[in-house]
Amino acid sequence: MAKGPEAFRTISEAAAELNVPQHVLRFWETKFSFIRPMKRAGGRRFYRPQDVAVLRGVRRLLHDEGYTIKGVQRLHKEQGVKRLVAAGLDAAAPAPHAAASEFEPPPPASAAPPPMRPDRRERLLAALADLEAARASLDALLAR
C-alpha cells in the first residue's frame, strides 16, 4: 500500500521521489541549514511533506535551473523557504530568478547585458592588461 501525501518519508523514499541518491540528501543537509528532517533513535531520518517540498525546489534549482549551492543559499536568504517550495511546484515552468548575482546562471544569450559600473570596468581593464603582460612574458620565455 502506498503512503498518503501527508505521511513522513524515509531517506530512501524521499531520494526515490526526488530521483537523487540518498547521499545527496545527506550532503544537502550539510550545505543548507533549512533542510532539517526529523531524526529518530540511531539517526534515522524522516522527511515531513514540507521537507520534501523544499527538497524538490532545491533539486530543481540545482539540477534543472543551473543554480550553484551558494546561489540557492542566497535565494533562501533573500526570498525565504516559500521561494524554494515554489521552485519545485511546477517542473514544467522555468523558475523565476532573483536579482542577478554572480551565483546564478547567466541570462539567455538574447538578453542584453546589464550596464557595467565604471569602477568595475576599470578594474577589469587593469586585470586584462596584467594578463596580457604575463602572456607576453611567457611567450618570450617559451620562444628561447
N, C-alpha and C positions, 0 to 999 in steps of 0.2 A: 504494500500500500504506500502511495506517495505521501510525503509530508504536506501539510497545509501551508498556505502562503505566510502565515504568522508563526510557523514553527522555527525553532532555532536550528541552525545548520552546523554540523561538524566542519572541521577544516577541509576534510576530503569532499564533503558535499558542496561547500562554498567554492572550492577550487574547481570542481567539475562544472558547477553552474556558471562560473566566470571564464571557464576554459583557460585556466592558468595552473601551473604546478603549485603544490602546497608550499614549497619553499619560497615561492614568490610572495605569497600572502604573509609568511613569517618575515621576509625581508621588508615588505611594505610597512609592517608594524614598527620596524626599527627606524624607518625614514619619515613616517607620517604619525605624529602624536595623536591625531584624531582617529586613528584606527586602533580601537581598544576592544577586542572581543572579550566576552566573559571567560574566565579561566576557572576550571574546577580542579579538584584534587588531582595531583600529578601533572598539572599544567595543561590539561586538555582544553582546547579552545572551543567555544560555542559562539557562533555569529548570530546576532539578532537580525531580523529583517532589515532594519535601518542600517546595520553594519554592512550587509550585503549590497544595499542600495549605494552606499558610499563607495564600496569597493568596485562596484560596476562603473561608477563615474570615474574613479581613479584609473581603472583599467582602460576605459575608453580614451581618456585624455592622454595617457602614456602610450598605449599601443596603437590607437587609431588616429589620434589628432597630432601626435608627434611632440607632445609636451615633454620636458625633462622633469626629473624629480623636483628640482628647485622651482620649476615653473608651476607645478601642481601645489607645492608648498606656498608659493607666493599667491596663487589664486585662492587657496584656502584662507590665507591671512587677510587678503583684501576683500573677498566676497563671501567667505564662510562656507560651512558644510552644505548648505542648501544648494549652492552653485555646483558642488561636486555631484550631489544627487541628481540635479537637473541634467548634468552632462551624461549621466548613464540612463536617463529615462527613454530617450529616443535615439536608438543607434543609427537610424537612417538619416537623420538631420545632422549637419555639422554643428559642433558645439560653438557657441559664440565666444570669442576671445575677449579677455580683459584688455586693459590698456597695453599697448605693445611694450615688450621688455626684451632684454637680451636672453631670457629663458624660454620664450615662447617661439613657436615655429614662425618662420618668416612669412610675410603676406604673399599672396599669389603674385606671380611674375607680372600679371597685367596691372596690378595696383601700382600707383606712383609712389616712390619712396618718400617718406616724410622729410621735410626740410631739415638740414643739418645745422646745428648750432655753430656759430663761427669759431668758438674756442675749441670745439671738438674737431672741426675741420683742420685747424692749425696743428693740433696735436697729431692728427693722422698724417698730415703732410710732413711733419717733422719725423715721424716714425718711418714713413716711406723713404725719406732722404737718408736716414740712418741705414735702412735695409739695403738701399741701392749702393751706398758706400761700402757696406760689408760685402755685398756681392762683387763689387769691383775688386776689392782686396782679395777675395777668394779666387776670382778669375785670374788675377795676376799671379797668385801663388801656384795655381794649377798649371799655368802656362809655362812655368820654369822647367 
